[in-house]
């Protein structure tokens, strides 16, 4: 339908394309740096001579993940997924001047809602642009997002967090079972010193960021039943709205 096709105009399409490289240029480097910090903190208590087997490695990986998730402000990891909308700051600075509200496009609205979905554990405060009449009134409300889409409640966020946790655990389990750990100069099942384990970890880690079509860990996440169910229900609700 023409009306639906016009929801995101040409300018918004260009903005979306311009932000498509965010993960490669900003998100992924930030994620890697944060993970390195978390790993360094956890491994401070380890010695190179410490004996590692599959169970200990799995536990250590989960400790690193917990450390990463607890660093900084709550849900700081959202910044690794998408850029923070600078118009939020512009809105705060100009909220007292209703005669010159900041430009806020449909694309901006969608980006704000997406961040709300990912970062709030309760009814999120959405920015609602009141379109009736001159564009001079900006309002904050809890029940409806700026595009008329129901805001994500605590239960949906809890489900999303659960899916993320299940995905991380599935990847951690697959990582410790990686065949690179089970061959050459010792077997992880039987255990080995950390000094011998670290080079193998360094060799295997690049497989975590392979392109999706070749990435076995993405395929593992896709095979988790709860992941498929979550996104099936999510897109079904979007279609219904």
C-alpha positions in Angstrom: 0.0 0.0 0.0 1.2 3.5 -0.8 0.5 4.8 2.7 2.6 2.0 4.2 5.4 2.6 1.7 5.6 6.2 2.7 6.1 5.5 6.4 9.8 5.8 6.0 10.7 8.4 3.4 13.7 8.6 1.2 15.7 10.7 3.7 15.0 8.1 6.4 16.2 5.3 4.1 19.4 7.1 3.5 19.9 7.5 7.3 19.3 3.8 7.7 21.8 2.9 5.1 24.3 5.3 6.6 23.9 3.5 10.0 24.2 0.0 8.5 28.0 -0.2 9.2 27.5 0.7 12.9 28.1 -2.8 14.1 31.3 -3.2 12.1 32.8 0.2 12.9 31.6 0.9 16.4 29.4 -1.8 18.0 31.7 -4.8 17.6 34.9 -3.0 18.6 33.1 -1.7 21.7 31.9 -5.2 22.5 35.3 -6.7 22.1 36.9 -4.1 24.3 34.3 -4.6 27.0 34.7 -8.4 26.8 38.5 -8.0 27.1 38.0 -5.9 30.2 35.6 -8.4 31.7 37.9 -11.4 30.9 41.0 -9.6 32.4 39.1 -9.0 35.6 37.9 -12.6 35.9 41.3 -14.1 35.0 43.1 -12.0 37.6 42.3 -14.7 40.1 43.7 -17.5 37.8 47.3 -18.8 37.5 48.8 -20.1 34.3 49.4 -23.4 36.1 45.8 -23.8 37.1 44.1 -26.9 35.8 41.2 -26.4 33.5 38.7 -29.0 32.3 35.4 -28.6 30.3 33.4 -27.7 33.4 35.9 -25.2 34.8 36.2 -23.5 31.3 32.4 -23.3 31.0 32.1 -21.8 34.5 34.9 -19.2 33.7 33.2 -18.2 30.4 29.9 -17.6 32.3 31.7 -15.6 34.9 33.1 -13.4 32.1 29.7 -13.0 30.6 28.2 -12.0 34.0 31.0 -9.5 34.6 30.4 -8.0 31.1 26.7 -7.6 31.8 27.3 -6.0 35.2 29.7 -3.4 33.9 28.7 0.2 33.6 25.0 1.3 33.6 22.2 -1.3 33.4 21.7 -2.5 29.8 24.9 -0.7 28.6 25.3 -3.6 26.2 22.5 -2.0 24.1 25.1 0.5 22.9 26.9 -2.3 21.2 23.9 -3.1 19.1 22.7 0.3 18.0 23.7 4.0 18.2 22.2 6.2 20.8 19.8 8.8 19.3 21.3 12.3 19.6 17.8 13.8 19.2 17.0 12.7 22.7 19.5 15.2 24.0 18.3 17.8 21.5 14.8 17.2 22.8 15.8 17.6 26.4 17.6 20.9 25.6 14.7 22.4 23.7 11.7 21.0 25.7 11.1 24.4 27.2 10.8 26.0 23.8 7.7 24.6 22.1 7.9 27.0 19.2 11.0 25.3 17.8 10.7 21.6 18.5 13.5 19.4 17.1 12.9 17.6 13.9 11.9 14.0 14.7 11.3 11.7 11.8 9.6 8.3 11.7 13.0 6.7 11.4 14.1 8.5 14.6 10.9 7.3 16.3 11.5 3.7 15.3 15.1 3.9 16.6 13.9 5.2 19.9 11.3 2.5 20.3 13.9 -0.2 19.5 16.2 1.1 22.2 13.3 1.1 24.6 12.5 -2.5 23.8 16.1 -3.5 24.5 16.9 -1.4 27.5 13.8 -1.1 29.7 12.5 -3.7 32.2 9.2 -2.0 32.9 6.7 0.1 30.9 9.1 2.3 28.9 8.6 6.0 28.7 8.2 6.6 25.0 8.4 9.9 23.2 5.0 10.7 21.6 4.8 13.3 19.0 1.3 14.7 18.9 0.7 15.2 15.2 -2.7 17.0 15.3 -2.2 20.7 14.6 1.1 22.5 14.3 4.2 20.5 15.4 4.7 22.4 18.6 3.7 19.9 21.3 5.9 17.1 22.6 4.6 14.7 25.2 5.8 11.8 27.2 3.5 8.9 27.9 3.9 5.2 29.0 1.3 3.3 27.1 1.9 4.2 23.4 5.0 4.6 21.3 5.4 7.4 18.7 4.4 5.2 15.8 1.2 4.0 17.6 2.9 0.7 18.5 2.3 -0.6 22.0 5.3 -0.1 24.2 7.2 -3.2 25.4 6.2 -4.1 29.0 8.3 -5.8 31.6 7.2 -9.3 30.7 8.3 -8.9 27.1 11.7 -7.5 28.2 12.1 -10.4 30.6 11.4 -12.8 27.7 14.0 -11.0 25.6 16.6 -11.1 28.4 15.8 -14.8 28.8 16.4 -15.4 25.1 19.7 -13.5 25.3 20.8 -15.6 28.3 19.8 -18.9 26.6 21.7 -17.9 23.5 24.9 -17.0 25.4 24.7 -20.3 27.3 24.3 -22.2 24.1 27.3 -20.5 22.6 29.4 -21.1 25.7 28.5 -24.8 25.7 29.3 -25.1 22.0 32.6 -23.3 22.6 33.9 -25.6 25.3 32.9 -28.6 23.1 34.8 -27.1 20.1 37.0 -29.8 18.6 40.0 -27.4 18.7 40.1 -28.0 22.5 40.0 -31.7 22.1 43.0 -32.4 19.9 46.8 -32.0 20.0 48.8 -32.1 23.2 46.1 -32.7 25.7 42.3 -33.1 26.0 40.1 -30.6 27.7 37.8 -33.3 28.9 40.7 -34.7 31.0 42.0 -31.2 31.7 45.1 -29.1 30.9 46.9 -26.1 32.4 45.6 -22.7 31.6 48.9 -21.8 29.9 48.3 -24.5 27.4 44.6 -23.7 27.0 45.0 -19.9 26.2 46.6 -20.4 22.8 43.8 -22.7 21.7 41.2 -20.1 22.9 43.0 -17.5 20.8 42.9 -19.8 17.8 39.2 -20.6 18.1 37.9 -17.1 19.0 37.9 -15.7 15.4 35.2 -18.3 14.5 32.8 -16.4 16.9 32.7 -13.4 14.4 32.7 -15.2 11.1 30.1 -14.0 8.6 26.6 -15.3 9.4 26.4 -17.8 6.5 29.5 -19.6 7.9 29.1 -18.9 11.6 28.3 -22.2 13.4 27.5 -20.3 16.6 24.8 -18.2 14.9 23.3 -21.4 13.6 23.4 -22.8 17.1 21.5 -19.8 18.4 18.9 -20.1 15.6 18.3 -23.7 16.6 17.4 -22.8 20.2 13.6 -23.4 20.4 13.0 -20.4 22.7 14.7 -18.0 20.2 12.5 -19.1 17.3 9.4 -18.9 19.5 10.2 -15.4 20.8 10.7 -13.9 17.4 7.7 -15.7 15.9 5.5 -14.2 18.6 7.1 -10.8 18.3 6.5 -10.5 14.6 3.0 -11.9 14.9 2.2 -9.1 17.4 3.7 -6.5 15.1 1.5 -7.8 12.2 -1.5 -7.7 14.4 -0.9 -4.1 15.5 
